Amino acid sequence: MAKTLAKVYSAELEGIDAKLIEVEVDLNVGLHSFNIVGLADKALNEAKERVSSAIKNTGFKPPTKENRKITVNLAPADVKKAGAQYDLAIAVGYLIATEQIRPFSSVDKIFIGELSLNGEVRPVPGCLNTALLARETGLKYLFLPRENAPEASLVNDVIIIPVATLAELINHLGEATAIAPHPQTEFQPEDLKEADIAEIKGHEFAKRALVVAAAGNHNILMSGTPGSGKTMLARTLVSLLPPLTLEEAIEVSRIWSSIGLLKGSYAKSRPFRSPHQTASPAAVIGGGANPRPGEISLAHRGVLFLDELPEFRRDLLEALRQPLESGEIVVARARNNLVFPARFILVAAMNPCPCGFWGDDEKECRCTANEVFRYQKKISGPLLDRIDIQINVPRLNFESLERAPGDGARLKDAVHRARGAQALRFEKSGIKKRTNSELSSKECEESIALTKEANELLKQVFNRSLLSVRGYYRILKVSRTIADLDNSELVEAPHVAEAFQLRIREE
């Protein structure tokens, strides 16, 4: 019997990036066997049974009825293949090889989807990532599970074909009954339903710090007694941030899609992630046997909230240094390095001591001086140096609770105007950044103009406070953000003074 060969395309996720995979199906003379080669994992090897049953229950001749040697090769062979997303491509390739469907051109098509035993196509992770791959490689059509179509349709220049069953796909490929392409998804951002800063009574200094943090994407640490409102304040930060742009939504969605968290939609609001203190470094930073994004990447373009900061593992906290500086995390493995984006606002909260009342005016602290010292030293100096804003959150008195809440709309508007000023300045300067916190030291010197008085004050602050060079540039960037909030083209001395005040915690 003549040898028959078919080739279709599918995709594999490496981190959050999709990689094009050639699925070759070869039928040769010999006793029946069904082999999948090309570094396939257990879930992928089980595709033999899923594909066979799906083809049979769809009304076609399954591999078990063909007394042939069937080999499925997934190329390139040196890339590890995992998951069930190859089912659809393998089934189509087999049907082409056995000439059970009419020939069609597969050179511009990608097939991804898991098959159930009755031929239904189940959703899989990474469909948005695969759509981006199709656009980059010039492939025109992407066939995927119907539930995944809305997320993939965020990407233009790719025709998204939603497939419900294998039979439906075969009818489409045979030109019997065409499947209507999924329309381009209209992006509609939403506000995250977290606490609104308008609900906060008192805490005017802390709210000002949050506005500055939101305006320039600066990291912030809040220290205070238990019940002073640190967690509530942290949750309001997202309400100050502007809605996601389409570009940012795609950035966030491809991360969430890679681990199956989109649930058939796309990211409509800025993420707010709050991992527990018992979380492992791999869960927060990213990695694992099959590397995947951690909480810091899931918080990309949003907020990462670490409550009770000293209670987190020391190695986990130290691992935050790189992403806080560069906005990405590199997971090194023997075969390759994976880069996960991690451009987030870190909001951390802590008590001043184990009992929480060191320095409180009303309640006596039960901790010894050594216990207080050891507790605070859990947060290393290099990590603190990367946190732009460090403030105390004092206990509220009863009079503060009786006051009317602040004007949240006014604060949001100030943040939005400041971010708009940054975007305009960066555009004029040719700097491809979004916020002041992302500026490098060279870009700070090129784009931040200070008055003579501001420069002199900054010089004094640097000499007297023993700031590191990193701390110097952090204060400079926060000063620029405060100037943007004041609609000032130049950074003036009061802006530098406020930035320094927001940097130093009075313990």
C-alpha positions in Angstrom: 0.0 0.0 0.0 1.3 3.4 -0.9 2.8 5.7 1.7 0.7 8.8 2.5 1.9 11.9 4.2 0.1 15.0 5.5 1.3 18.2 7.2 -0.7 20.8 9.2 0.3 23.5 11.7 -0.3 23.8 15.5 1.4 25.7 18.3 3.3 25.2 21.5 3.6 27.6 24.4 7.1 28.4 25.7 6.4 30.5 28.7 3.9 33.0 27.3 5.1 32.9 23.7 3.6 30.6 21.1 5.9 28.7 18.9 4.8 27.2 15.5 4.8 23.4 15.4 4.5 21.3 12.3 2.3 18.2 12.8 3.3 15.6 10.2 1.1 12.4 9.9 2.6 9.5 8.0 0.8 6.3 7.0 3.0 3.4 6.0 2.7 -0.3 5.4 2.8 -2.5 8.4 0.8 -3.8 11.4 -1.3 -1.2 13.1 0.5 1.1 15.5 0.0 4.7 16.4 3.1 6.6 17.6 3.6 10.2 18.5 7.3 11.4 18.3 8.9 14.8 19.0 9.3 15.1 22.8 5.7 14.5 23.6 4.5 14.5 27.3 2.0 12.0 28.8 -1.0 14.2 28.1 0.0 14.5 24.5 0.7 10.7 24.1 -2.9 10.1 25.3 -4.1 12.1 22.3 -4.0 8.8 20.4 -7.0 7.5 22.2 -8.9 10.8 22.2 -8.3 11.3 18.5 -9.3 7.7 17.6 -12.5 7.9 19.5 -13.4 11.4 18.2 -12.9 10.3 14.6 -14.9 7.1 15.1 -17.8 8.9 16.8 -17.8 11.6 14.1 -18.6 9.0 11.5 -15.2 8.5 9.9 -12.8 5.5 9.8 -10.6 5.6 12.9 -6.9 4.6 13.0 -7.8 1.3 14.6 -9.6 0.3 11.4 -6.5 1.0 9.3 -4.0 -1.8 9.3 -1.1 0.7 8.9 1.8 2.1 10.8 0.8 5.6 11.8 3.5 8.1 12.9 2.8 11.6 14.1 5.9 13.8 14.2 5.9 17.1 16.0 8.6 19.4 14.6 11.0 20.8 15.7 11.8 17.7 17.6 14.0 19.4 20.2 11.1 21.5 21.6 9.2 19.8 24.4 5.5 19.4 23.6 2.9 19.4 26.4 -0.9 19.5 26.7 -3.9 18.4 24.7 -4.0 21.3 22.2 -2.6 19.2 19.4 -5.7 16.9 19.2 -7.4 18.9 16.5 -4.3 19.2 14.3 -3.5 15.4 14.7 -7.1 14.5 13.7 -7.1 16.8 10.7 -3.7 15.5 9.6 -4.9 11.9 9.9 -8.0 12.6 7.9 -6.0 14.3 5.1 -3.5 11.4 5.1 -6.2 8.8 4.8 -8.0 10.9 2.1 -11.3 10.9 4.1 -11.7 14.6 3.5 -11.2 16.5 0.3 -7.8 18.1 -0.1 -7.3 21.7 0.9 -4.4 24.1 1.4 -3.1 23.9 5.0 -0.1 26.2 4.6 -1.9 29.3 5.9 -3.9 27.6 8.8 -3.2 26.8 12.4 -5.3 24.2 14.3 -5.5 24.1 18.1 -8.0 22.4 20.4 -8.6 19.4 22.7 -11.0 16.7 21.5 -13.5 14.9 23.6 -14.4 11.3 22.9 -17.6 12.3 21.0 -15.8 14.9 18.8 -16.5 18.1 20.7 -13.7 20.7 20.7 -12.8 21.8 24.2 -11.1 25.1 25.2 -7.3 25.2 25.7 -4.9 27.8 27.1 -2.8 30.1 25.0 -5.3 30.9 22.2 -4.5 34.6 22.2 -0.8 33.8 22.2 -1.4 31.6 19.2 -3.3 34.3 17.4 -0.4 36.7 17.9 1.9 34.0 16.5 -0.3 33.6 13.4 -0.1 37.4 12.8 3.6 37.5 13.2 4.2 34.5 10.9 1.7 35.7 8.3 -0.7 32.7 8.7 -4.2 33.7 7.7 -6.5 31.4 9.6 -6.7 30.1 13.1 -9.0 27.3 13.9 -9.7 27.0 17.7 -12.4 26.1 20.3 -15.5 28.2 20.1 -15.0 29.3 23.8 -11.6 30.7 23.0 -12.7 32.8 20.1 -13.4 36.1 21.9 -9.9 36.4 23.4 -8.2 35.5 20.1 -10.3 38.0 18.2 -8.6 40.8 19.9 -5.8 40.3 17.4 -6.4 41.9 14.0 -5.2 40.6 10.6 -6.1 37.0 11.6 -9.3 35.2 10.6 -10.6 33.4 13.7 -12.7 30.3 13.0 -14.5 29.0 16.1 -15.0 25.3 16.1 -17.6 23.5 18.2 -17.1 19.9 17.0 -14.8 17.9 14.7 -17.7 17.2 12.3 -18.3 20.9 12.0 -14.7 21.5 11.1 -14.7 18.7 8.5 -17.8 20.1 6.9 -16.1 23.5 6.7 -12.9 22.2 5.3 -14.8 20.1 2.7 -16.8 23.3 1.8 -20.1 21.6 2.7 -21.1 24.0 5.5 -18.9 27.0 6.2 -18.2 28.3 9.7 -18.7 32.0 10.0 -15.5 33.7 11.3 -15.7 35.3 14.7 -16.0 39.0 14.4 -13.3 41.3 15.7 -13.7 41.7 19.4 -14.6 45.2 20.4 -12.3 46.2 23.3 -14.3 47.6 26.2 -12.2 48.2 29.3 -13.8 48.1 32.7 -12.9 49.3 36.2 -11.9 46.7 38.7 -14.5 46.3 41.4 -12.2 46.9 44.2 -12.5 49.5 47.0 -12.8 53.1 45.9 -10.5 55.8 47.4 -13.6 57.9 47.8 -14.6 55.6 50.6 -11.6 56.4 52.7 -12.1 58.8 55.6 -9.1 60.7 56.9 -5.6 59.5 56.0 -5.0 62.5 53.8 -1.2 62.0 53.7 -1.6 58.3 52.8 -4.1 59.2 50.0 -1.7 61.8 48.6 1.0 59.1 48.6 -1.3 56.7 46.7 -2.1 59.4 44.1 1.6 60.0 43.5 2.2 56.2 43.3 -0.6 55.8 40.8 0.4 58.8 38.7 4.0 57.6 38.2 3.6 53.9 38.7 5.8 54.0 41.8 6.1 51.3 44.4 4.9 52.1 47.9 5.3 50.6 51.4 2.9 51.4 54.2 3.8 50.8 57.8 1.4 51.1 60.7 -0.4 49.5 63.6 -3.0 46.7 63.1 -6.3 48.1 61.9 -5.0 51.5 60.8 -6.4 51.0 57.3 -3.3 49.8 55.3 -5.1 47.0 53.5 -8.1 49.2 52.6 -5.8 51.9 51.3 -3.9 49.4 49.2 -7.0 48.1 47.6 -8.1 51.6 46.5 -5.0 52.1 44.4 -6.4 50.3 41.4 -9.4 52.7 41.4 -7.0 55.5 40.7 -5.4 54.0 37.7 -6.6 54.7 34.2 -8.4 52.0 32.2 -6.4 49.5 30.2 -5.5 50.5 26.7 -5.9 47.8 24.0 -2.1 47.3 23.8 -2.0 46.8 27.6 -5.0 44.5 27.6 -3.3 42.3 25.0 -0.1 42.2 27.2 -2.1 41.2 30.3 -4.4 38.8 28.4 -1.6 36.8 26.8 -0.1 36.2 30.3 -3.5 35.1 31.7 -4.3 33.1 28.6 -1.0 31.1 28.8 -2.2 29.4 32.0 -5.9 29.3 31.2 -7.2 32.0 33.4 -9.1 34.1 30.8 -12.2 31.8 30.7 -13.0 32.7 27.1 -12.8 36.5 27.5 -10.0 39.0 27.8 -8.5 41.2 30.5 -10.9 44.2 30.8 -9.5 45.7 34.0 -6.1 46.2 35.6 -5.1 43.2 37.7 -5.0 43.2 41.5 -3.1 40.3 42.9 -2.6 39.5 46.6 -0.7 36.3 47.2 -0.7 34.8 50.7 2.4 34.9 52.9 2.7 31.1 52.6 3.1 31.2 48.8 6.2 29.6 47.3 8.8 31.6 45.3 7.8 29.7 42.2 4.1 30.7 42.7 4.9 34.4 43.2 8.0 34.9 41.0 7.3 32.2 38.3 9.1 29.0 37.3 8.5 25.4 38.2 9.2 22.2 36.3 7.2 23.5 33.3 7.9 27.2 33.8 4.8 29.4 34.0 4.1 33.0 35.1 3.9 33.8 38.8 1.8 36.3 40.6 4.2 39.2 39.7 3.5 38.5 36.0 -0.2 38.1 36.6 -0.1 41.6 38.2 1.5 43.0 35.0 0.1 46.6 34.3 -1.7 46.4 37.6 -1.0 46.1 41.3 0.8 43.4 43.4 -0.2 43.7 47.0 2.0 42.0 49.6 0.3 42.2 53.0 2.4 41.6 56.1 5.5 42.0 54.1 8.0 40.6 56.7 6.1 37.4 56.9 7.0 36.4 53.4 10.0 34.1 52.8 13.3 36.0 52.6 14.4 34.4 49.4 11.0 35.3 47.8 11.4 39.0 48.8 15.0 39.1 47.5 13.8 37.6 44.2 11.7 40.7 43.7 14.7 42.9 43.2 15.1 42.1 39.5 11.5 42.6 38.4 11.2 45.8 40.5 14.2 47.2 38.6 13.7 45.9 35.1 10.0 45.2 34.8 10.5 41.5 33.8 11.6 38.3 35.3 14.0 35.9 33.6 13.5 32.2 34.4 16.7 30.3 33.5 16.5 26.7 32.5 19.1 24.3 31.0 17.6 24.4 27.5 16.6 28.1 27.4 15.7 31.2 29.3 12.1 32.4 29.5 11.2 36.0 30.0 8.0 37.0 31.7 6.8 40.6 31.8 6.3 42.0 35.3 5.7 45.7 35.2 3.5 46.2 38.2 3.0 48.6 41.1 4.2 47.0 44.3 2.0 47.9 47.3 3.4 46.5 50.5 2.0 46.7 54.1 3.7 45.8 57.3 3.4 46.3 61.1 6.3 48.1 62.8 7.0 45.1 65.1 5.7 41.6 65.8 2.9 42.9 68.1 2.2 45.8 65.8 2.3 48.7 68.3 5.9 49.8 68.4 5.8 53.6 68.3 2.0 53.8 68.9 1.0 56.8 71.1 -1.9 55.0 72.8 -1.1 51.3 73.1 2.1 49.9 74.7 4.4 47.7 72.6 5.2 44.3 74.2 8.2 43.6 72.0 11.8 43.9 73.1 14.2 46.2 71.2 15.9 43.2 69.7 12.6 41.7 68.5 11.7 45.0 66.8 15.1 45.2 65.2 15.0 41.6 63.9 11.5 42.0 62.6 12.3 45.1 60.6 15.5 43.7 59.3 13.5 41.0 57.5 13.2 43.6 54.8 16.6 44.1 53.3 18.1 47.4 52.5 18.4 46.7 48.7 14.7 45.8 48.6 13.7 49.0 50.5 15.9 51.0 48.1 13.7 49.9 45.2 10.5 51.1 46.9 10.0 54.7 45.9 7.4 55.7 48.6 7.6 54.6 52.2 5.1 56.1 54.6 3.6 55.5 58.1 -0.2 55.0 58.4 -1.2 56.2 61.8 -4.3 55.1 63.8 -7.4 57.2 63.0 -9.1 59.1 65.7 -12.9 59.3 66.1 -13.1 62.8 64.6 -11.6 61.5 61.4 -14.3 58.8 61.2 -17.0 61.5 61.4 -15.6 63.5 58.5 -17.0 63.2 55.0 -15.0 61.1 52.6 -12.8 62.8 50.1 -13.5 63.6 46.4 -12.4 60.4 44.7 -13.2 61.7 41.2 -10.9 64.7 41.7 -8.0 62.4 42.7 -8.6 60.1 39.7 -8.7 63.1 37.3 -5.3 64.3 38.7 -3.8 60.9 38.1 -5.1 60.7 34.6 -3.8 64.2 33.7 -0.4 63.5 35.2 -0.1 60.3 33.1 -1.2 62.2 30.0 1.6 64.8 30.7 4.1 62.0 30.9 3.0 60.4 27.7 3.2 63.7 25.9 6.7 64.4 27.2 8.0 61.0 26.3 6.6 61.3 22.8 8.4 64.6 22.3 11.6 63.2 23.7 11.4 59.9 21.7 11.4 57.9 24.9 9.5 54.6 24.6 8.2 54.5 28.2 4.8 54.9 29.8 5.5 56.3 33.2 8.2 58.1 35.2 9.1 55.0 37.2 10.3 53.2 34.1 12.9 55.8 33.2 16.6 54.8 33.2 19.2 57.0 34.9 20.2 58.4 31.4 16.6 59.1 30.5 16.1 60.9 33.8 19.0 63.2 33.1 17.7 63.9 29.5 14.0 64.4 30.2 13.8 65.8 33.8 14.5 69.5 34.1 15.0 71.0 37.5 15.0 74.6 38.7 18.3 75.9 40.3 16.6 75.7 43.8 15.4 72.2 43.2 18.8 71.0 42.1 20.4 72.6 45.2 17.9 70.9 47.5 18.4 67.6 45.8 22.1 67.9 46.3 21.6 68.6 50.0 19.3 65.7 50.4 21.7 63.4 48.7 24.7 64.5 50.8 22.9 64.6 54.2 20.6 61.5 54.0 23.2 59.0 52.7 21.1 58.1 49.7 22.3 55.5 47.3 22.6 56.4 43.6 19.5 54.3 43.0 17.7 56.2 45.8 18.8 59.5 44.2 17.2 58.6 40.9 14.1 57.3 42.6 13.5 60.6 44.4 14.2 62.4 41.1 11.5 60.3 39.4 9.0 60.8 42.2 9.7 64.6 42.1 8.9 64.6 38.4 5.6 62.8 39.1 4.7 65.4 41.7 5.5 68.1 39.3 3.2 66.5 36.7 0.4 66.5 39.3 1.0 70.2 39.7 1.0 70.8 35.9 4.6 72.1 36.2 7.0 71.8 33.3 10.0 72.1 35.7 10.7 70.2 38.9 10.8 72.8 41.7 12.1 72.7 45.2 8.7 71.9 46.9 8.4 68.9 44.6 11.8 67.5 45.7 10.9 68.2 49.3 7.6 66.2 49.1 9.4 63.4 47.3 11.9 63.1 50.1 9.1 63.3 52.7 7.4 60.4 50.9 10.6 58.4 50.9 11.5 58.4 54.6 9.4 56.6 57.2 9.5 58.2 60.6 9.7 55.3 63.0 
